[in-house]
Amino acid sequence: MAKEVLMPKLSSTMDQGHVTQWFKNVGDPVKVGDVVFEVMTDKIAIEVEAYDAGFLIGRYVEVGEVVPVNTVIAHIGKADETVEKPSKNQTKQVAIAQAVEPAVVEIPAVALETLRTLPEDGFGVRATPAARKAARERGITIEEVYANTPGLVRVQLKDVEGYHAPMKKAAYVETGVEKIIPWTGIRKLIADQMSKSHATVPSVTINAEVNVDMLLKLRAEVLEKVEKESGIRLSITHLLAYFVTKALRKHPTMNARALDDGIHVLPSINLGIAVAMENGLIVPNVKNAQSYSLVELAKAIKTQTEKPKKNTLSPDDLSGGTFTITSLGTTAVIDFNPIINVPEICILGVGRIVDRVEFDANNTLVKVKKLTLSLSFDHRAVDGYPAALFLSDLVYLIEHPLTLLVE
């Protein structure tokens, strides 16, 4: 009897997905473990493997077509077997095992093994990490190799090594060509997520300036020792993340997720750190961040933020977040209004450090270094005053870091 292949539900918040590529055509033999198709959701592309052997005898969803989860998208059966084509977007009722929040829903109809993010180079072009590394070293892009090498499905190292850029005529001057980035893949997911956040969440942003002189002094004093003993180069982000976990312990209602049945105030701080990629933004999170020391948290953040570039992200790395930090400190931006990573209820934006001149306690003008923190919060779940108290306590911890010694 033919087996149904369903659009998998990969997280508790996923309600639809789309096939980015089919690896099997109708009539192709399929072995258990063969990659049948690739689905994009939750900012990662996942290759879905067959859990049954046979032949692909039906395929009902086109590349790029968005369908609800548990939709029947294909059949695997005997070569001479016929099946009735399911009605458009026919879905199956699938029992889902309950788990403690945060949860990653098990996929009942398919087996998953390979998880990866979209490639850094190009816009949806699939490539191995070794190929992307080699392309960067040669000053070319994966998109260029893909476009000029017919028949490629995934760009591999040998394709990059054997690639020779087309010669341009000396008399030709390129004046520029309009380029369209389609609303597909990671760009579509980001667009959908941001639109959902903006349309459904009454977001409010409050700003606070913080004196970071003590913070910078603390970092300078421990930087060499920490790097020598742990191999971690302590950053401002690491320090801010550590102070955020301390402030969240004092204000636990800020560490929450707004779900359909209510506001889930969670005991574990799953701290998301936004990572800017060439073709989108990824927010892996550190589970149970409140249990780490400063150096342990720095190590965990380094591990998680390197995963997108190494293509080693899993759905669990992106799910269950309770609070996010996003920084534009390496740019000229001083403050901004970050969009909440729903269903979380808060996100902290970090701008760049700037020099200010102000009066000290002795009414003397002094130069200080200031940093603007921008806290966006879901006004359905938290009011302005509690949010302001959280941000004020965070500012105090940053300006008086030694107080953590007596907490």
C-alpha positions in Angstrom: 0.0 0.0 0.0 1.3 3.4 -0.9 2.7 5.6 1.9 1.9 9.2 2.2 4.6 11.8 2.5 3.5 14.9 4.5 4.7 18.5 4.8 6.4 18.1 8.2 5.7 20.2 11.3 9.1 21.1 12.5 8.3 23.4 15.5 5.4 24.3 17.8 4.8 27.5 15.9 5.1 26.2 12.3 1.8 26.1 10.5 2.9 26.0 6.9 6.0 25.3 4.8 7.2 25.2 1.2 9.4 22.8 -0.8 12.5 24.5 -2.0 13.7 21.6 -4.1 12.6 18.0 -5.1 15.4 15.5 -5.3 13.2 12.7 -6.7 11.0 12.8 -9.7 7.9 10.7 -10.2 9.0 7.2 -11.1 12.4 7.4 -9.4 13.3 4.6 -7.0 13.5 5.6 -3.4 15.4 3.8 -0.6 15.1 4.4 3.1 17.3 7.4 4.0 17.2 8.9 0.5 16.7 12.7 0.4 13.3 13.2 -1.2 12.8 16.9 -0.9 14.0 20.0 0.9 11.6 22.1 3.0 12.2 25.7 4.3 10.8 26.9 7.6 12.0 28.5 10.8 14.9 30.1 8.9 16.6 26.8 8.1 16.4 24.5 5.1 16.0 20.9 6.0 16.6 17.9 3.7 13.8 15.4 4.3 14.7 11.7 4.0 12.4 8.8 3.1 11.4 6.4 5.8 9.9 3.9 3.3 11.3 2.2 0.2 9.7 2.0 -3.2 9.1 4.4 -6.0 7.9 8.0 -6.0 4.5 7.4 -7.6 2.9 10.8 -6.9 4.1 14.4 -6.4 1.5 17.1 -5.7 3.3 20.3 -4.6 5.4 22.5 -6.9 8.7 24.1 -5.8 7.9 27.4 -3.9 4.3 26.5 -3.3 3.2 27.2 0.3 1.0 24.5 1.9 -0.2 23.8 5.5 1.7 21.3 7.6 0.6 17.7 7.4 -0.5 18.3 3.8 -0.1 15.1 1.6 2.6 16.2 -0.9 3.7 12.9 -2.3 3.3 9.1 -2.3 5.9 6.3 -2.2 4.7 2.9 -3.3 5.2 0.1 -5.8 6.2 0.9 -9.4 2.9 -0.2 -10.9 0.8 1.1 -8.1 -1.8 3.8 -8.7 -3.0 6.2 -6.1 -5.8 8.8 -6.1 -4.5 12.3 -6.2 -5.4 14.0 -2.9 -7.6 17.1 -2.9 -5.8 20.5 -2.8 -4.0 21.0 0.5 -5.5 17.8 2.0 -4.1 17.5 5.5 -3.9 14.5 7.8 -4.6 14.5 11.5 -1.3 13.6 13.2 -0.9 12.9 16.8 1.8 15.0 18.3 3.6 14.0 21.5 3.5 16.7 24.2 6.8 17.9 25.7 7.9 20.4 28.2 8.3 24.0 26.8 10.4 24.7 24.8 9.6 21.8 22.5 10.6 20.6 19.1 7.7 18.6 17.6 8.7 15.1 16.4 8.0 14.5 12.7 5.8 11.4 12.3 6.1 10.7 8.6 9.7 11.4 7.7 13.1 10.9 9.1 15.5 13.9 9.3 19.2 13.8 9.4 20.7 16.7 7.6 19.9 20.2 8.9 21.5 23.3 7.5 20.9 27.0 7.0 20.7 28.6 3.6 24.2 29.4 2.2 25.9 32.6 3.0 26.6 33.4 -0.6 23.9 33.9 -3.3 20.2 33.8 -2.8 19.1 30.2 -2.2 22.0 28.6 -4.1 22.9 25.3 -2.3 26.5 24.8 -1.6 28.8 22.9 0.7 30.8 24.8 3.3 34.1 23.9 1.7 32.8 25.3 -1.6 31.8 28.6 -0.1 35.1 28.9 1.7 37.0 28.2 -1.5 34.9 30.7 -3.4 35.6 33.5 -0.8 39.3 32.7 -1.0 39.2 33.1 -4.8 37.2 36.3 -4.7 34.1 34.9 -6.4 30.6 34.0 -5.3 28.7 30.8 -5.1 26.0 32.4 -7.2 28.5 33.1 -10.0 29.7 29.5 -10.0 26.2 28.2 -10.0 25.0 30.5 -12.8 27.9 29.7 -15.1 28.1 25.9 -14.6 25.1 24.1 -16.2 23.6 21.2 -14.5 24.5 22.0 -10.9 22.2 21.1 -8.0 24.6 21.7 -5.1 27.9 23.6 -5.7 30.8 21.5 -4.4 34.4 22.1 -3.8 35.4 20.6 -7.1 33.0 22.9 -8.9 34.7 26.0 -7.4 38.2 24.7 -8.0 37.4 24.0 -11.7 35.6 27.2 -12.3 37.0 29.8 -14.7 35.3 33.2 -14.8 34.1 34.1 -18.3 36.3 36.6 -20.1 34.8 40.0 -20.7 35.3 42.0 -23.8 37.7 44.9 -23.3 35.3 47.3 -25.0 32.3 46.3 -22.9 31.4 48.5 -20.0 28.8 47.1 -17.6 26.3 49.8 -16.6 24.5 47.8 -14.0 21.6 45.4 -14.2 18.5 45.5 -12.0 18.5 42.5 -9.7 15.3 41.0 -8.2 15.6 39.1 -4.9 12.5 36.9 -4.9 10.3 36.5 -1.8 11.5 32.9 -1.2 13.6 31.0 1.2 15.0 32.8 4.2 14.0 36.2 2.9 10.3 35.2 2.8 10.5 33.7 6.2 11.9 36.9 7.7 9.3 38.9 5.8 6.5 36.8 7.1 7.8 36.8 10.7 8.4 40.5 10.8 5.0 41.2 9.2 3.3 39.0 11.8 5.1 40.7 14.6 4.3 44.2 13.4 0.7 43.3 12.6 -0.2 41.4 15.8 2.0 42.8 18.5 1.5 46.3 20.0 5.2 46.9 20.4 6.6 49.8 22.5 10.3 50.8 22.5 11.9 52.6 25.4 15.5 53.8 25.4 18.1 54.3 28.1 21.6 55.7 28.0 24.2 53.8 30.1 27.7 54.8 31.1 30.0 52.0 30.1 33.2 53.3 31.5 33.2 50.7 34.3 32.2 48.0 31.8 35.1 48.8 29.5 37.5 48.9 32.4 36.3 45.6 33.7 36.7 44.0 30.2 40.2 45.4 29.9 41.3 44.0 33.3 40.1 40.5 32.6 40.4 40.2 28.8 43.9 38.8 28.7 43.4 36.4 31.6 40.1 35.0 30.2 41.5 34.6 26.7 44.6 32.8 28.0 42.8 30.4 30.3 39.6 29.7 28.2 40.4 30.8 24.6 37.5 33.2 24.7 38.0 36.8 23.8 35.5 38.5 26.0 33.3 41.0 24.2 30.9 43.7 25.2 28.1 41.5 23.9 29.2 38.7 26.3 29.2 41.1 29.2 25.8 42.6 28.3 24.3 39.1 27.9 25.5 38.2 31.4 24.0 41.3 32.9 20.7 40.7 31.1 20.4 37.2 32.7 20.9 38.8 36.1 18.3 41.5 35.4 15.8 38.9 34.1 16.1 36.9 37.3 15.0 40.0 39.2 12.2 40.6 36.7 11.0 37.1 35.7 7.9 38.4 33.9 10.1 39.8 31.2 11.3 36.3 30.4 8.2 35.1 28.7 6.4 34.0 25.6 3.0 35.2 24.4 1.1 32.2 23.2 -2.6 31.5 22.3 -3.5 30.3 25.8 -1.8 33.1 27.7 1.6 34.5 28.8 4.1 31.7 29.6 6.6 33.0 32.2 9.4 30.6 32.0 12.0 29.5 34.7 14.7 29.0 32.1 16.3 32.0 30.3 16.8 30.9 26.7 18.8 33.9 25.5 18.7 34.6 21.7 21.6 36.4 20.1 20.8 37.8 16.6 23.4 36.9 14.0 23.5 38.9 10.7 24.1 36.7 7.7 24.6 37.9 4.1 21.0 36.9 3.2 19.2 37.2 6.4 19.1 37.3 10.2 19.4 34.1 12.4 18.6 34.1 16.1 20.1 31.0 17.8 19.6 30.9 21.5 21.5 29.7 24.6 19.4 27.4 26.7 19.4 27.9 30.5 21.6 31.0 30.2 21.0 31.9 33.8 22.9 28.9 35.0 26.2 29.9 33.4 29.1 31.9 34.7 30.4 34.8 32.6 33.0 32.8 30.9 30.7 29.8 30.4 28.1 32.1 28.9 30.6 33.6 26.6 31.6 30.1 25.4 28.0 29.1 24.8 27.3 32.3 22.9 30.4 31.8 20.7 29.3 28.2 20.0 25.7 29.2 19.0 26.6 32.2 16.9 29.2 30.2 14.9 26.6 27.6 14.0 24.9 29.6 11.2 28.2 30.1 9.4 29.1 26.4 9.9 25.7 25.2 8.8 25.3 23.2 12.0 22.0 24.7 13.3 19.2 22.5 14.4 15.6 23.4 15.0 16.2 23.3 18.7 18.8 26.1 18.4 16.2 28.4 17.0 13.1 27.4 19.0 12.0 28.1 22.6 13.7 31.5 22.9 12.6 33.7 25.8 14.5 37.0 25.3 16.7 38.3 22.4 19.6 40.7 22.2 20.4 42.3 18.8 23.3 44.6 18.3 24.2 47.2 15.7 27.2 48.3 17.7 29.7 47.8 14.9 27.8 50.3 12.7 27.2 54.1 13.1 23.7 53.4 14.6 23.2 54.9 18.1 19.7 53.6 18.8 16.9 51.8 16.9 13.5 50.1 17.4 14.1 46.3 17.1 11.1 44.2 16.1 10.1 41.5 18.7 11.0 38.0 17.8 7.5 36.6 18.4 6.3 34.8 20.5 8.9 36.3 22.8 7.7 39.5 24.5 11.0 41.4 24.6 14.0 42.2 22.6 17.0 44.4 23.5 18.7 46.6 20.9 22.3 47.6 21.4 23.8 50.6 19.6 27.3 51.8 19.3 29.4 53.4 22.1 29.8 57.1 21.8 31.7 59.8 23.6 29.7 62.3 25.7 30.6 65.3 27.8 28.6 65.8 31.0 28.9 67.1 34.6 30.1 64.7 37.3 29.2 64.7 41.0 31.6 67.7 41.6 29.9 69.7 38.8 33.0 69.3 36.6 32.7 68.6 32.9 34.1 65.1 32.1 34.2 62.9 29.0 32.4 59.6 29.4 31.5 56.7 27.1 27.8 56.1 26.6 25.8 53.3 25.1 22.1 53.4 24.2 19.9 50.4 25.0 16.6 50.1 23.2 14.0 47.7 24.8 11.0 46.8 22.7 8.3 44.9 24.5 4.8 43.5 23.8 2.4 45.8 25.5 -0.2 43.0 25.7 2.1 41.0 28.0 4.0 43.7 30.0 3.3 47.3 30.9 5.5 50.3 30.5 6.5 50.7 34.2 7.7 47.1 34.7 9.6 47.3 31.5 11.2 50.6 32.6 12.2 49.0 36.0 13.8 46.1 34.2 15.8 48.5 31.9 16.8 50.7 34.9 18.1 47.7 36.8 20.0 46.5 33.8 21.6 50.0 33.4 22.5 49.9 37.1 24.2 46.5 36.8 26.2 47.7 33.8 27.3 50.9 35.5 28.0 49.1 38.9 29.2 45.6 37.8 31.0 44.9 41.1 27.6 44.8 42.9 27.2 41.3 41.4 29.9 40.2 43.9 27.5 40.7 46.8 24.2 39.5 45.2 
